[in-house]
Amino acid sequence: MYAYDRDDGSRRKVVDRAFTAEDGTHYAILAAGPESAWPKQREVLRVALDSFRPGAH
């Protein structure tokens, strides 16, 4: 997780999870939002990670 300050004075948090599937394909799932939206964005990331299936379209 990292955070940064935007030009408008707000703070943004980001969590990025990267991994390699069994077939060698690289994936990244990222959740980002204003600091005031946490921990809701962490829950969004958890749901995305729990439901992501490499290669599924």
All heavy atoms as TSV, in Angstrom:
chain	resi	resn	atom	element	x	y	z
A	1	MET	N	N	0.850	-1.164	0.000
A	1	MET	CA	C	0.000	0.000	0.000
A	1	MET	C	C	0.900	1.231	0.000
A	1	MET	O	O	1.943	1.235	0.631
A	1	MET	CB	C	-0.908	0.023	1.226
A	1	MET	CG	C	-1.769	1.261	1.227
A	1	MET	SD	S	-2.800	1.615	2.666
A	1	MET	CE	C	-3.434	0.087	3.166
A	2	TYR	N	N	0.459	2.234	-0.731
A	2	TYR	CA	C	1.137	3.515	-0.677
A	2	TYR	C	C	0.093	4.613	-0.775
A	2	TYR	O	O	-1.060	4.373	-1.122
A	2	TYR	CB	C	2.210	3.644	-1.752
A	2	TYR	CG	C	1.722	3.610	-3.175
A	2	TYR	CD1	C	1.412	4.797	-3.843
A	2	TYR	CD2	C	1.592	2.409	-3.862
A	2	TYR	CE1	C	0.974	4.766	-5.157
A	2	TYR	CE2	C	1.157	2.373	-5.173
A	2	TYR	CZ	C	0.855	3.550	-5.819
A	2	TYR	OH	O	0.423	3.530	-7.112
A	3	ALA	N	N	0.491	5.802	-0.444
A	3	ALA	CA	C	-0.407	6.956	-0.507
A	3	ALA	C	C	0.378	8.136	-1.054
A	3	ALA	O	O	1.609	8.189	-0.960
A	3	ALA	CB	C	-0.951	7.274	0.873
A	4	TYR	N	N	-0.353	9.049	-1.630
A	4	TYR	CA	C	0.284	10.268	-2.125
A	4	TYR	C	C	-0.692	11.427	-2.042
A	4	TYR	O	O	-1.899	11.235	-1.983
A	4	TYR	CB	C	0.800	10.081	-3.557
A	4	TYR	CG	C	-0.264	9.784	-4.580
A	4	TYR	CD1	C	-0.851	10.819	-5.311
A	4	TYR	CD2	C	-0.676	8.482	-4.828
A	4	TYR	CE1	C	-1.833	10.552	-6.262
A	4	TYR	CE2	C	-1.646	8.204	-5.775
A	4	TYR	CZ	C	-2.219	9.244	-6.487
A	4	TYR	OH	O	-3.185	8.980	-7.424
A	5	ASP	N	N	-0.130	12.625	-1.997
A	5	ASP	CA	C	-0.933	13.839	-1.953
A	5	ASP	C	C	-1.125	14.363	-3.369
A	5	ASP	O	O	-0.171	14.455	-4.143
A	5	ASP	CB	C	-0.241	14.903	-1.092
A	5	ASP	CG	C	-0.136	14.460	0.357
A	5	ASP	OD1	O	-1.084	13.837	0.858
A	5	ASP	OD2	O	0.905	14.737	0.983
A	6	ARG	N	N	-2.357	14.693	-3.681
A	6	ARG	CA	C	-2.689	15.207	-5.008
A	6	ARG	C	C	-2.533	16.724	-5.029
A	6	ARG	O	O	-2.451	17.371	-3.983
A	6	ARG	CB	C	-4.106	14.809	-5.364
A	6	ARG	CG	C	-4.238	13.274	-5.421
A	6	ARG	CD	C	-5.602	12.844	-5.740
A	6	ARG	NE	N	-5.953	13.360	-7.063
A	6	ARG	CZ	C	-7.002	12.988	-7.754
A	6	ARG	NH1	N	-7.811	12.104	-7.256
A	6	ARG	NH2	N	-7.261	13.503	-8.924
A	7	ASP	N	N	-2.492	17.280	-6.219
A	7	ASP	CA	C	-2.341	18.728	-6.378
A	7	ASP	C	C	-3.469	19.509	-5.700
A	7	ASP	O	O	-3.268	20.643	-5.285
A	7	ASP	CB	C	-2.273	19.111	-7.856
A	7	ASP	CG	C	-0.978	18.664	-8.514
A	7	ASP	OD1	O	0.008	18.415	-7.786
A	7	ASP	OD2	O	-0.952	18.563	-9.747
A	8	ASP	N	N	-4.639	18.886	-5.574
A	8	ASP	CA	C	-5.770	19.587	-4.954
A	8	ASP	C	C	-5.744	19.505	-3.425
A	8	ASP	O	O	-6.664	19.949	-2.757
A	8	ASP	CB	C	-7.099	19.062	-5.489
A	8	ASP	CG	C	-7.358	17.599	-5.128
A	8	ASP	OD1	O	-6.558	16.988	-4.370
A	8	ASP	OD2	O	-8.366	17.061	-5.606
A	9	GLY	N	N	-4.694	18.885	-2.856
A	9	GLY	CA	C	-4.550	18.782	-1.413
A	9	GLY	C	C	-5.135	17.525	-0.808
A	9	GLY	O	O	-4.946	17.265	0.383
A	10	SER	N	N	-5.839	16.733	-1.593
A	10	SER	CA	C	-6.405	15.488	-1.068
A	10	SER	C	C	-5.336	14.394	-1.067
A	10	SER	O	O	-4.325	14.487	-1.751
A	10	SER	CB	C	-7.609	15.057	-1.900
A	10	SER	OG	O	-7.218	14.754	-3.223
A	11	ARG	N	N	-5.576	13.377	-0.270
A	11	ARG	CA	C	-4.655	12.245	-0.185
A	11	ARG	C	C	-5.317	11.026	-0.797
A	11	ARG	O	O	-6.484	10.756	-0.579
A	11	ARG	CB	C	-4.304	11.978	1.275
A	11	ARG	CG	C	-3.210	10.964	1.458
A	11	ARG	CD	C	-2.488	11.243	2.784
A	11	ARG	NE	N	-1.421	10.313	3.039
A	11	ARG	CZ	C	-0.184	10.433	2.547
A	11	ARG	NH1	N	0.131	11.462	1.804
A	11	ARG	NH2	N	0.730	9.536	2.818
A	12	ARG	N	N	-4.547	10.271	-1.574
A	12	ARG	CA	C	-5.054	9.089	-2.275
A	12	ARG	C	C	-4.255	7.881	-1.814
A	12	ARG	O	O	-3.037	7.937	-1.725
A	12	ARG	CB	C	-4.908	9.295	-3.774
A	12	ARG	CG	C	-5.588	8.264	-4.615
A	12	ARG	CD	C	-5.681	8.794	-6.056
A	12	ARG	NE	N	-6.358	7.882	-6.917
A	12	ARG	CZ	C	-7.665	7.798	-7.055
A	12	ARG	NH1	N	-8.447	8.594	-6.374
A	12	ARG	NH2	N	-8.206	6.925	-7.873
A	13	LYS	N	N	-4.961	6.782	-1.535
A	13	LYS	CA	C	-4.312	5.522	-1.165
A	13	LYS	C	C	-4.451	4.528	-2.308
A	13	LYS	O	O	-5.458	4.517	-3.011
A	13	LYS	CB	C	-4.945	4.938	0.092
A	13	LYS	CG	C	-4.570	5.672	1.353
A	13	LYS	CD	C	-5.077	4.905	2.561
A	13	LYS	CE	C	-4.584	5.537	3.824
A	13	LYS	NZ	N	-5.011	4.773	5.002
A	14	VAL	N	N	-3.435	3.685	-2.432
A	14	VAL	CA	C	-3.400	2.695	-3.509
A	14	VAL	C	C	-2.861	1.377	-2.956
A	14	VAL	O	O	-1.892	1.365	-2.207
A	14	VAL	CB	C	-2.483	3.172	-4.662
A	14	VAL	CG1	C	-2.476	2.162	-5.796
A	14	VAL	CG2	C	-2.880	4.548	-5.156
A	15	VAL	N	N	-3.508	0.286	-3.332
A	15	VAL	CA	C	-3.011	-1.059	-3.036
A	15	VAL	C	C	-2.965	-1.801	-4.360
A	15	VAL	O	O	-3.943	-1.828	-5.107
A	15	VAL	CB	C	-3.921	-1.818	-2.045
A	15	VAL	CG1	C	-3.414	-3.233	-1.836
A	15	VAL	CG2	C	-4.000	-1.078	-0.723
A	16	ASP	N	N	-1.826	-2.388	-4.660
A	16	ASP	CA	C	-1.619	-3.092	-5.920
A	16	ASP	C	C	-1.107	-4.491	-5.608
A	16	ASP	O	O	-0.120	-4.640	-4.892
A	16	ASP	CB	C	-0.603	-2.326	-6.766
A	16	ASP	CG	C	-0.406	-2.917	-8.145
A	16	ASP	OD1	O	-1.188	-3.802	-8.541
A	16	ASP	OD2	O	0.534	-2.492	-8.834
A	17	ARG	N	N	-1.784	-5.496	-6.115
A	17	ARG	CA	C	-1.363	-6.885	-5.953
A	17	ARG	C	C	-1.010	-7.428	-7.333
A	17	ARG	O	O	-1.851	-7.449	-8.229
A	17	ARG	CB	C	-2.464	-7.738	-5.331
A	17	ARG	CG	C	-2.868	-7.306	-3.945
A	17	ARG	CD	C	-1.786	-7.683	-2.948
A	17	ARG	NE	N	-2.224	-7.430	-1.602
A	17	ARG	CZ	C	-1.781	-6.437	-0.835
A	17	ARG	NH1	N	-0.894	-5.591	-1.313
A	17	ARG	NH2	N	-2.227	-6.283	0.385
A	18	ALA	N	N	0.220	-7.860	-7.487
A	18	ALA	CA	C	0.679	-8.414	-8.765
A	18	ALA	C	C	1.058	-9.876	-8.562
A	18	ALA	O	O	1.559	-10.248	-7.504
A	18	ALA	CB	C	1.883	-7.623	-9.276
A	19	PHE	N	N	0.804	-10.674	-9.581
A	19	PHE	CA	C	1.137	-12.090	-9.489
A	19	PHE	C	C	1.277	-12.669	-10.889
A	19	PHE	O	O	0.889	-12.062	-11.878
A	19	PHE	CB	C	0.094	-12.859	-8.678
A	19	PHE	CG	C	-1.319	-12.709	-9.184
A	19	PHE	CD1	C	-1.857	-13.642	-10.051
A	19	PHE	CD2	C	-2.101	-11.644	-8.784
A	19	PHE	CE1	C	-3.153	-13.509	-10.519
A	19	PHE	CE2	C	-3.406	-11.499	-9.248
A	19	PHE	CZ	C	-3.924	-12.427	-10.117
A	20	THR	N	N	1.845	-13.862	-10.950
A	20	THR	CA	C	2.027	-14.582	-12.207
A	20	THR	C	C	1.193	-15.848	-12.148
A	20	THR	O	O	1.297	-16.632	-11.195
A	20	THR	CB	C	3.508	-14.934	-12.417
A	20	THR	OG1	O	4.280	-13.730	-12.363
A	20	THR	CG2	C	3.723	-15.627	-13.747
A	21	ALA	N	N	0.365	-16.064	-13.165
A	21	ALA	CA	C	-0.471	-17.263	-13.247
A	21	ALA	C	C	0.391	-18.465	-13.625
A	21	ALA	O	O	1.540	-18.323	-14.039
A	21	ALA	CB	C	-1.584	-17.052	-14.270
A	22	GLU	N	N	-0.191	-19.634	-13.502
A	22	GLU	CA	C	0.539	-20.866	-13.822
A	22	GLU	C	C	1.058	-20.890	-15.249
A	22	GLU	O	O	2.097	-21.488	-15.520
A	22	GLU	CB	C	-0.351	-22.077	-13.563
A	22	GLU	CG	C	-0.613	-22.334	-12.097
A	22	GLU	CD	C	-1.466	-23.572	-11.858
A	22	GLU	OE1	O	-1.609	-24.393	-12.782
A	22	GLU	OE2	O	-1.987	-23.707	-10.741
A	23	ASP	N	N	0.347	-20.210	-16.171
A	23	ASP	CA	C	0.782	-20.204	-17.566
A	23	ASP	C	C	1.826	-19.123	-17.853
A	23	ASP	O	O	2.229	-18.929	-18.991
A	23	ASP	CB	C	-0.411	-20.047	-18.514
A	23	ASP	CG	C	-1.080	-18.683	-18.422
A	23	ASP	OD1	O	-0.650	-17.843	-17.598
A	23	ASP	OD2	O	-2.032	-18.448	-19.182
A	24	GLY	N	N	2.258	-18.393	-16.824
A	24	GLY	CA	C	3.281	-17.366	-16.989
A	24	GLY	C	C	2.748	-15.961	-17.257
A	24	GLY	O	O	3.511	-15.013	-17.334
A	25	THR	N	N	1.428	-15.827	-17.395
A	25	THR	CA	C	0.828	-14.517	-17.626
A	25	THR	C	C	0.886	-13.691	-16.350
A	25	THR	O	O	0.590	-14.198	-15.264
A	25	THR	CB	C	-0.638	-14.659	-18.076
A	25	THR	OG1	O	-0.671	-15.454	-19.260
A	25	THR	CG2	C	-1.268	-13.308	-18.357
A	26	HIS	N	N	1.274	-12.428	-16.494
A	26	HIS	CA	C	1.357	-11.519	-15.352
A	26	HIS	C	C	0.057	-10.738	-15.216
A	26	HIS	O	O	-0.506	-10.282	-16.210
A	26	HIS	CB	C	2.521	-10.539	-15.526
A	26	HIS	CG	C	3.840	-11.210	-15.610
A	26	HIS	ND1	N	4.558	-11.594	-14.501
A	26	HIS	CD2	C	4.563	-11.587	-16.685
A	26	HIS	CE1	C	5.673	-12.174	-14.893
A	26	HIS	NE2	N	5.706	-12.188	-16.209
A	27	TYR	N	N	-0.405	-10.598	-13.992
A	27	TYR	CA	C	-1.628	-9.849	-13.694
A	27	TYR	C	C	-1.360	-8.883	-12.554
A	27	TYR	O	O	-0.494	-9.133	-11.711
A	27	TYR	CB	C	-2.760	-10.791	-13.259
A	27	TYR	CG	C	-3.231	-11.723	-14.327
A	27	TYR	CD1	C	-2.705	-12.999	-14.443
A	27	TYR	CD2	C	-4.227	-11.344	-15.231
A	27	TYR	CE1	C	-3.150	-13.877	-15.428
A	27	TYR	CE2	C	-4.677	-12.207	-16.212
A	27	TYR	CZ	C	-4.128	-13.470	-16.298
A	27	TYR	OH	O	-4.571	-14.331	-17.267
A	28	ALA	N	N	-2.138	-7.830	-12.520
A	28	ALA	CA	C	-2.121	-6.911	-11.383
A	28	ALA	C	C	-3.553	-6.461	-11.122
A	28	ALA	O	O	-4.303	-6.176	-12.056
A	28	ALA	CB	C	-1.237	-5.713	-11.662
A	29	ILE	N	N	-3.918	-6.431	-9.862
A	29	ILE	CA	C	-5.228	-5.924	-9.453
A	29	ILE	C	C	-4.960	-4.772	-8.507
A	29	ILE	O	O	-4.204	-4.912	-7.541
A	29	ILE	CB	C	-6.068	-7.024	-8.772
A	29	ILE	CG1	C	-6.319	-8.165	-9.765
A	29	ILE	CG2	C	-7.371	-6.448	-8.252
A	29	ILE	CD1	C	-7.071	-9.337	-9.189
A	30	LEU	N	N	-5.547	-3.631	-8.807
A	30	LEU	CA	C	-5.270	-2.414	-8.071
A	30	LEU	C	C	-6.556	-1.801	-7.550
A	30	LEU	O	O	-7.558	-1.777	-8.253
A	30	LEU	CB	C	-4.563	-1.430	-9.015
A	30	LEU	CG	C	-4.145	-0.091	-8.438
A	30	LEU	CD1	C	-2.802	0.303	-9.005
A	30	LEU	CD2	C	-5.178	0.970	-8.740
A	31	ALA	N	N	-6.509	-1.349	-6.324
A	31	ALA	CA	C	-7.614	-0.578	-5.755
A	31	ALA	C	C	-7.044	0.771	-5.345
A	31	ALA	O	O	-5.976	0.841	-4.731
A	31	ALA	CB	C	-8.212	-1.278	-4.551
A	32	ALA	N	N	-7.742	1.824	-5.694
A	32	ALA	CA	C	-7.277	3.173	-5.370
A	32	ALA	C	C	-8.479	4.047	-5.066
A	32	ALA	O	O	-9.560	3.846	-5.618
A	32	ALA	CB	C	-6.483	3.759	-6.523
A	33	GLY	N	N	-8.272	4.998	-4.202
A	33	GLY	CA	C	-9.343	5.923	-3.891
A	33	GLY	C	C	-8.899	6.949	-2.874
A	33	GLY	O	O	-7.801	6.872	-2.328
A	34	PRO	N	N	-9.757	7.901	-2.619
A	34	PRO	CA	C	-9.418	8.914	-1.631
A	34	PRO	C	C	-9.249	8.278	-0.251
A	34	PRO	O	O	-9.882	7.258	0.069
A	34	PRO	CB	C	-10.599	9.872	-1.658
A	34	PRO	CG	C	-11.695	9.160	-2.352
A	34	PRO	CD	C	-11.089	8.084	-3.186
A	35	GLU	N	N	-8.370	8.872	0.537
A	35	GLU	CA	C	-8.117	8.338	1.874
A	35	GLU	C	C	-9.413	8.181	2.668
A	35	GLU	O	O	-9.579	7.223	3.426
A	35	GLU	CB	C	-7.147	9.262	2.608
A	35	GLU	CG	C	-6.657	8.700	3.911
A	35	GLU	CD	C	-5.521	9.509	4.477
A	35	GLU	OE1	O	-5.634	10.752	4.546
A	35	GLU	OE2	O	-4.514	8.896	4.840
A	36	SER	N	N	-10.357	9.070	2.454
A	36	SER	CA	C	-11.634	9.005	3.177
A	36	SER	C	C	-12.458	7.766	2.810
A	36	SER	O	O	-13.381	7.402	3.521
A	36	SER	CB	C	-12.454	10.269	2.907
A	36	SER	OG	O	-12.758	10.383	1.522
A	37	ALA	N	N	-12.129	7.101	1.696
A	37	ALA	CA	C	-12.879	5.923	1.243
A	37	ALA	C	C	-12.337	4.611	1.821
A	37	ALA	O	O	-12.859	3.551	1.526
A	37	ALA	CB	C	-12.877	5.856	-0.280
A	38	TRP	N	N	-11.292	4.675	2.641
A	38	TRP	CA	C	-10.746	3.466	3.242
A	38	TRP	C	C	-11.389	3.260	4.597
A	38	TRP	O	O	-11.662	4.216	5.289
A	38	TRP	CB	C	-9.224	3.571	3.351
A	38	TRP	CG	C	-8.605	3.594	1.998
A	38	TRP	CD1	C	-8.476	4.678	1.188
A	38	TRP	CD2	C	-8.101	2.495	1.268
A	38	TRP	NE1	N	-7.917	4.322	0.010
A	38	TRP	CE2	C	-7.673	2.991	0.022
A	38	TRP	CE3	C	-7.967	1.141	1.544
A	38	TRP	CZ2	C	-7.127	2.156	-0.946
A	38	TRP	CZ3	C	-7.416	0.335	0.576
A	38	TRP	CH2	C	-7.006	0.846	-0.657
A	39	PRO	N	N	-11.700	2.038	4.994
A	39	PRO	CA	C	-11.262	0.766	4.437
A	39	PRO	C	C	-12.185	0.189	3.354
A	39	PRO	O	O	-11.997	-0.939	2.922
A	39	PRO	CB	C	-11.219	-0.159	5.644
A	39	PRO	CG	C	-12.303	0.330	6.522
A	39	PRO	CD	C	-12.314	1.844	6.319
A	40	LYS	N	N	-13.172	0.932	2.882
A	40	LYS	CA	C	-14.076	0.435	1.837
A	40	LYS	C	C	-13.294	-0.023	0.607
A	40	LYS	O	O	-13.597	-1.080	0.043
A	40	LYS	CB	C	-15.084	1.524	1.460
A	40	LYS	CG	C	-16.025	1.144	0.347
A	40	LYS	CD	C	-16.914	-0.021	0.710
A	40	LYS	CE	C	-17.872	-0.337	-0.412
A	40	LYS	NZ	N	-18.567	-1.571	-0.199
A	41	GLN	N	N	-12.279	0.726	0.184
A	41	GLN	CA	C	-11.510	0.318	-0.996
A	41	GLN	C	C	-10.743	-0.969	-0.743
A	41	GLN	O	O	-10.550	-1.763	-1.642
A	41	GLN	CB	C	-10.561	1.432	-1.440
A	41	GLN	CG	C	-11.271	2.639	-1.985
A	41	GLN	CD	C	-12.028	2.361	-3.278
A	41	GLN	OE1	O	-12.369	1.235	-3.611
A	41	GLN	NE2	N	-12.290	3.407	-4.011
A	42	ARG	N	N	-10.312	-1.179	0.488
A	42	ARG	CA	C	-9.645	-2.450	0.806
A	42	ARG	C	C	-10.625	-3.611	0.634
A	42	ARG	O	O	-10.270	-4.683	0.166
A	42	ARG	CB	C	-9.084	-2.428	2.224
A	42	ARG	CG	C	-8.287	-3.682	2.537
A	42	ARG	CD	C	-7.642	-3.646	3.891
A	42	ARG	NE	N	-6.612	-2.653	4.017
A	42	ARG	CZ	C	-5.359	-2.791	3.565
A	42	ARG	NH1	N	-5.016	-3.887	2.931
A	42	ARG	NH2	N	-4.470	-1.845	3.724
A	43	GLU	N	N	-11.881	-3.399	0.987
A	43	GLU	CA	C	-12.907	-4.436	0.799
A	43	GLU	C	C	-13.143	-4.677	-0.693
A	43	GLU	O	O	-13.308	-5.820	-1.126
A	43	GLU	CB	C	-14.204	-4.030	1.500
A	43	GLU	CG	C	-15.350	-4.996	1.289
A	43	GLU	CD	C	-15.114	-6.373	1.888
A	43	GLU	OE1	O	-14.149	-6.585	2.646
A	43	GLU	OE2	O	-15.909	-7.276	1.580
A	44	VAL	N	N	-13.135	-3.619	-1.496
A	44	VAL	CA	C	-13.275	-3.765	-2.953
A	44	VAL	C	C	-12.135	-4.624	-3.496
A	44	VAL	O	O	-12.349	-5.542	-4.298
A	44	VAL	CB	C	-13.296	-2.376	-3.641
A	44	VAL	CG1	C	-13.173	-2.505	-5.146
A	44	VAL	CG2	C	-14.560	-1.616	-3.264
A	45	LEU	N	N	-10.923	-4.366	-3.040
A	45	LEU	CA	C	-9.776	-5.165	-3.473
A	45	LEU	C	C	-9.939	-6.622	-3.046
A	45	LEU	O	O	-9.688	-7.535	-3.835
A	45	LEU	CB	C	-8.478	-4.587	-2.899
A	45	LEU	CG	C	-7.213	-5.375	-3.219
A	45	LEU	CD1	C	-6.942	-5.375	-4.725
A	45	LEU	CD2	C	-6.025	-4.796	-2.464
A	46	ARG	N	N	-10.379	-6.857	-1.816
A	46	ARG	CA	C	-10.562	-8.235	-1.331
A	46	ARG	C	C	-11.551	-8.996	-2.209
A	46	ARG	O	O	-11.296	-10.135	-2.618
A	46	ARG	CB	C	-11.039	-8.247	0.119
A	46	ARG	CG	C	-11.117	-9.671	0.695
A	46	ARG	CD	C	-11.910	-9.741	1.982
A	46	ARG	NE	N	-13.316	-9.393	1.795
A	46	ARG	CZ	C	-14.237	-10.195	1.236
A	46	ARG	NH1	N	-13.900	-11.371	0.756
A	46	ARG	NH2	N	-15.493	-9.807	1.133
A	47	VAL	N	N	-12.667	-8.355	-2.548
A	47	VAL	CA	C	-13.671	-8.999	-3.401
A	47	VAL	C	C	-13.087	-9.285	-4.786
A	47	VAL	O	O	-13.276	-10.370	-5.340
A	47	VAL	CB	C	-14.950	-8.134	-3.498
A	47	VAL	CG1	C	-15.894	-8.662	-4.560
A	47	VAL	CG2	C	-15.639	-8.063	-2.142
A	48	ALA	N	N	-12.365	-8.330	-5.333
A	48	ALA	CA	C	-11.753	-8.535	-6.657
A	48	ALA	C	C	-10.763	-9.696	-6.622
A	48	ALA	O	O	-10.760	-10.550	-7.516
A	48	ALA	CB	C	-11.061	-7.265	-7.125
A	49	LEU	N	N	-9.928	-9.746	-5.602
A	49	LEU	CA	C	-8.959	-10.830	-5.500
A	49	LEU	C	C	-9.630	-12.174	-5.281
A	49	LEU	O	O	-9.205	-13.187	-5.854
A	49	LEU	CB	C	-7.971	-10.545	-4.357
A	49	LEU	CG	C	-6.987	-9.408	-4.614
A	49	LEU	CD1	C	-6.254	-9.058	-3.327
A	49	LEU	CD2	C	-6.013	-9.752	-5.720
A	50	ASP	N	N	-10.674	-12.206	-4.464
A	50	ASP	CA	C	-11.382	-13.467	-4.197
A	50	ASP	C	C	-12.103	-14.022	-5.424
A	50	ASP	O	O	-12.279	-15.219	-5.572
A	50	ASP	CB	C	-12.401	-13.285	-3.065
A	50	ASP	CG	C	-11.752	-13.176	-1.703
A	50	ASP	OD1	O	-10.530	-13.411	-1.580
A	50	ASP	OD2	O	-12.501	-12.836	-0.750
A	51	SER	N	N	-12.534	-13.127	-6.314
A	51	SER	CA	C	-13.327	-13.580	-7.455
A	51	SER	C	C	-12.544	-13.664	-8.766
A	51	SER	O	O	-13.040	-14.204	-9.749
A	51	SER	CB	C	-14.541	-12.661	-7.654
A	51	SER	OG	O	-14.123	-11.333	-7.910
A	52	PHE	N	N	-11.321	-13.159	-8.786
A	52	PHE	CA	C	-10.529	-13.166	-10.018
A	52	PHE	C	C	-10.065	-14.581	-10.352
A	52	PHE	O	O	-9.596	-15.318	-9.491
A	52	PHE	CB	C	-9.309	-12.261	-9.859
A	52	PHE	CG	C	-8.446	-12.221	-11.088
A	52	PHE	CD1	C	-8.851	-11.508	-12.200
A	52	PHE	CD2	C	-7.249	-12.905	-11.128
A	52	PHE	CE1	C	-8.069	-11.486	-13.341
A	52	PHE	CE2	C	-6.454	-12.876	-12.261
A	52	PHE	CZ	C	-6.856	-12.176	-13.373
A	53	ARG	N	N	-10.243	-14.942	-11.622
A	53	ARG	CA	C	-9.792	-16.234	-12.117
A	53	ARG	C	C	-8.951	-16.005	-13.363
A	53	ARG	O	O	-9.484	-15.628	-14.407
A	53	ARG	CB	C	-10.985	-17.149	-12.477
A	53	ARG	CG	C	-11.919	-17.429	-11.311
A	53	ARG	CD	C	-11.225	-18.289	-10.246
A	53	ARG	NE	N	-12.073	-18.484	-9.081
A	53	ARG	CZ	C	-11.973	-17.805	-7.939
A	53	ARG	NH1	N	-11.060	-16.877	-7.806
A	53	ARG	NH2	N	-12.759	-18.063	-6.935
A	54	PRO	N	N	-7.626	-16.216	-13.274
A	54	PRO	CA	C	-6.769	-16.010	-14.439
A	54	PRO	C	C	-7.274	-16.803	-15.652
A	54	PRO	O	O	-7.670	-17.953	-15.533
A	54	PRO	CB	C	-5.415	-16.539	-13.992
A	54	PRO	CG	C	-5.443	-16.407	-12.502
A	54	PRO	CD	C	-6.882	-16.684	-12.120
A	55	GLY	N	N	-7.306	-16.152	-16.787
A	55	GLY	CA	C	-7.713	-16.796	-18.030
A	55	GLY	C	C	-9.209	-16.813	-18.280
A	55	GLY	O	O	-9.642	-17.126	-19.373
A	56	ALA	N	N	-10.010	-16.493	-17.282
A	56	ALA	CA	C	-11.464	-16.460	-17.475
A	56	ALA	C	C	-11.855	-15.178	-18.188
A	56	ALA	O	O	-11.366	-14.104	-17.859
A	56	ALA	CB	C	-12.177	-16.551	-16.127
A	57	HIS	N	N	-12.721	-15.273	-19.148
A	57	HIS	CA	C	-13.149	-14.081	-19.905
A	57	HIS	C	C	-14.632	-13.932	-19.805
A	57	HIS	O	O	-15.385	-14.790	-19.876
A	57	HIS	CB	C	-12.748	-14.158	-21.365
A	57	HIS	CG	C	-11.267	-14.238	-21.528
A	57	HIS	ND1	N	-10.690	-14.896	-22.560
A	57	HIS	CD2	C	-10.241	-13.765	-20.792
A	57	HIS	CE1	C	-9.380	-14.813	-22.482
A	57	HIS	NE2	N	-9.081	-14.134	-21.396
